[in-house]
């Protein structure tokens, strides 16, 4: 089934279908220049700023309690048992220990995402066209897999790794983490790059303003939604909706995954970029600003 939805008009911003209210803004927390990735770990919310810092936010007080310099270009974030991992597209993979010690690991040109899955830290290198696996204990690169030009985002579903791609690509890649076999699957839309977090199926941000709903078991496209301007990285909310930020329009769209349609949208800060579900809240980084916004879903 293929669903085509026109982009929402500005008049719909902040107004829910059926008259339901928009999420309540609980806090606006200054983090630093161009906040990008976010992750929940060690009792805190962590935000990586493209300007070069990693900040720790206490979710009880909504205050920044620590700043760590990690170098300009810091963006995507992931957590393992004892460390945070930052994909720094200028400097490589950055490991930050729980104590704040910073270590750089070379993983190939322009790492765009990072995922801790199946016992390894996984990093796609945009410039190298490879997916790199790092041992989180020894920090050694244990495998580099050719996945194709310009890999962007990563997801893990059903024991399998999924890789998204940018620019002219129209396919995603399925990677077996044990055999390293790579299988490409066309999704019919250009630049299927990023995956929403916490969804059962794959919801893929593609062609800047499109969403592709893809079944990873049957390996087929279920729906294609035309949503907004420049979509970024979404996440599932406690009520089951998918929050999808739009960097260009500075809003978040709420998607009903069961009915495969947009419910509403609301303002979410300048350059709304990454959405995180943590501590009974939804957090949205403002890439064109200096803060992260906490919402009650």
N, C-alpha and C positions, 0 to 999 in steps of 0.2 A: 504494500500500500504506500502510495506517495502523497504526502500532504504539502500543499504550497500555501504559505501564509504571507500576506503582505506585511511589510514593515509597519510597526506601530507608529502612529502619529504622536507628535509632542503632546497633544491634548490628553492622551491616555496615561502619561507619566504620573505615577502616584495614585491612580484610580484603579481599583481592582474590579475584575469582572464580577457582576452580581452585587457590587457595592461594598465588598469587604474592605476593611481598612488596610493601609500600607503598613509594613513593619515599623515598629517604634525604634527610633535612634536612641541607644542607651549611652553612647560615649563617642567622642571624636578625640583620638589620641595622636599627638604629634610624634612621629617616628624619625623623620629625616627626609632627605631629598630622594624623590622618586621611589616610594615604597613599592616593592614588587611582590616577592613570594612570601608566604606565611605558613606556619606549621604550629601545631600544638605538641609540646613535649616538656617533660620534667616539671609539670605543674604550671606551665606558663604558655603564653602565645609569643612566638618569635617572628619577627619581620625582617627580611633582608631588603635593604635600601640600595637601589642602583647607584646611589651616590657614594657607597663604600662602607656602610656600617650594618651590623646586625644588632637588633635591639630586642631586649627581653621585657615583656609586659606582664605585670601581675594581674590576672583576671579578677582578683578580689577588689583591687583598688583602681583598675584601669590606668595605671601609671607605668611609665618606663622605669625599670629598676636597674638596667645595665645596658651599656653600649660597647660593642666590640668592633674594632676596625678590621675589615676583611677585604678591602680593595674595591675600587669602582668597577661596576659591572656585575655586582651581586644580584641574583634574582631568584630563581627557583630554589625551594627549600624542601628537605626531607629529614626525617629523624630515624636513628637506630637506637639500640638500647643505651648506648653510652656517648652518643655524639650527634651533632647536627651536620648536615651536608648541604653545601651551597653550590649550585651551578653558576659559576662566575664566567660569563661569556668572554671576558677579557683576560682572565687569569687562570682558568681551569677549574678543577673541582677543589673546593675548600672544605676541609674538615675542621670543625670546632668542637673540642671536647667539652664535657660538662663543666670543667673547670675554667674554660675560656681559652685554652691553648689552640692556636691557629696553625694548620698545616696545609700546604698546597700540594696537589697531585696532578700531574700532567695526564690528560685523558684525550687529547686531540683538540683541534681548532674549534673554538666557539661552542662550548657545551651549552645547550639550551634548556635542559630539564635534568632532574635527578629523581630517582626512585629507589627505595630500599625494598627489595623483593627477592624471595627464593635464595636467601643467604648471601646476597651480593648487593653492592651499591651500583646501580645502573645509570649510565650517562650517555645520551646521544650527542655526538659531536657534529654540529651543523657543517662545519668546514671540511671535515674528513669523511663524512658519509658513513660513519661507523657507530656501533653501539658498544660501549666499553663496560666491562664488569670489573669491579674493584673489591678485593677482600676487605671487609670493614675492620678486621683485626690487625692484619699485617700492612694494610694500605697499598698492597701490591696490585698492579693491573694483571688480572688473570686471564682476560680474554678480550679480543677486539673482533667484532663481527661486522662484515660489510653488509649494510642494510639498504643502501641506496642514497642518492643525493639529498642533502638538506633534511636530515631527521630533526624533528622538533620535540614533540611531546611523547610521554610514556604512560602506560597503564598496565595493570596486572589484573587478569581475570581468569578464573578456572585453570590455574596452573600454567598460564601462558602469558608472555609479554606481548604488548601491542605498541607499535611505533607509528607516530603520525609524521607527516612530511609537509614541507612548505613549497611555495611558488607553483611550479607547473605540475606537480604531482597530483594524481587523482586516485591514488591507492594508499592504503595503510599496510603495515607489515605485521604478520604474526610470527613470533620468534619462540621456538621451543627452548626453554632455559637449560635443558639437559643435553639435547642433541645439537643445539644451535642452528637448527634448520630454519630458514627464512622463507616465508610464503607471503606473497603480496596479494592483496584483495582490493579490487577496484570498488570505490563507493560512489562514483559518478559525479563528484564535485571536486573542483580544484582546491588544492592546499588543505587537505584534511589534517590539521596540525595538532590540536590539543584535545584532551579528554576530560570530561567532567569527573570530579572525584565522588566516590561513594555510590555510584549507580550500579545496578545489577548488569544491565546491558552497557554497551558503549554509546555515549553521547559525544559526538565529535564536532568541535568547532572547525568550520571549513569556510574557505572563500570569504574570509573576514566576517560576513554577516549571516552565515548559514549554520544550521545545526543538522547533523546527520544522526539518526537513531539506527544503530547497527547491532544485530544479534550475533554475539561472539560464538554461540554454540552452532546455530544454523548457518552462520557466516553469510548473512545477507542483510541488505538495507531494509529497514522497516518503515522509515519515514524520512522526509527531508523538509525542514522548516526554514523559511526565510524569516529571520527574526529582527535583526537590527543593523547597526553600522559596522563597528569593528569589535566583534566578540572576543573575550579573553577566556580565563579559566574559571569554570563554574564548579559548583558542589551541591550535593543533596542536602536539603534542610530537614529538620526534625519531622515536618509534616509530609515528607515525601516529595515535595516539589523540588525542582532543580533551579537554583539561583545562577543565572548566567549574566556576568557583568559585560557591559558595553563600554569599552575604553573611549570610543569616539563621542558617544552621547552622554557619558557620565551617569548611566543608570544601570540598574539590575533588572533583568526580566525574570519573572517566575514562570516556570514551565511545568505543566501537568504531564508527567511522563506516561501515565496510563491512557489519557485521551490524546496525547501527542499534540498539545496546543499551548500557545502562550496565554497565560491568565491575566497578567498585568505587568507594569513596570513602575519603578520609583527611583527618585534621585539617590545616588550612592557615593557622591564625592567625585572630584575632578579626575578623569581618567580611570574610572572604576576598572580594576584589573584582575585581582585574584580573590576568590571567595573561599573562606575557610569555615567549616562547622566545628565549633569547640566551646566547651563550658556553657552549654545550653544557649548558645548565641550563634549568630552568623557574623563573620568579620569580613570586611571588604577593604582591600588596599587601594589607595588613590595614587596611581602611578604619575599622574600629571600634577600631583600636589605633594604634601609632606605628612600625610596622616593615614591612619587606618580607622575605619568606622565600625562600631559594634552595634548590631541590631538585635532586637528581640523578635524572633520569627513568628 
